Amino acid sequence: MKYGRVIGNVVSTIKNEKLKSVPLLVVEPLDPDGNVIGNNEIVGDFLGAGVGDLIIWAAEGDIIGRIMGVEKIPLRGSIVGIIDKIDIAGEKAGENKVISG
């Protein structure tokens, strides 16, 4: 599982037959502190995420496809959760960092 932020939509005039009903989104991978790490990825979205949303995604793209009943879907990644808020406890008592999408 990976953490990231949706930064864009992918528009395609020609898609694999199994991807025709699956929105494709551009995700920037983030570390737990909200810093960008690695390269952007194109992932499938069965959950209705939007630009700016914090998400959890799986690099194995066919995982959620199998859950949704689509076998052998050609995806490199799938969004598996949309995050509302993250609270991270700081080193000092009562110090919290809040990351919101």
Sequence and secondary structure as in RCSB ss.txt:
>XXXX:A:sequence
MKYGRVIGNVVSTIKNEKLKSVPLLVVEPLDPDGNVIGNNEIVGDFLGAGVGDLIIWAAEGDIIGRIMGVEKIPL
RGSIVGIIDKIDIAGEKAGENKVISG
>XXXX:A:secstr
 EEEEEEEE   SS  GGGTTS EEEEEEE TTS B S  EEEE SS   TT EEEEES THHHHHHTT TT   
S EEEEEESEEEEE SSTT EEEEE 
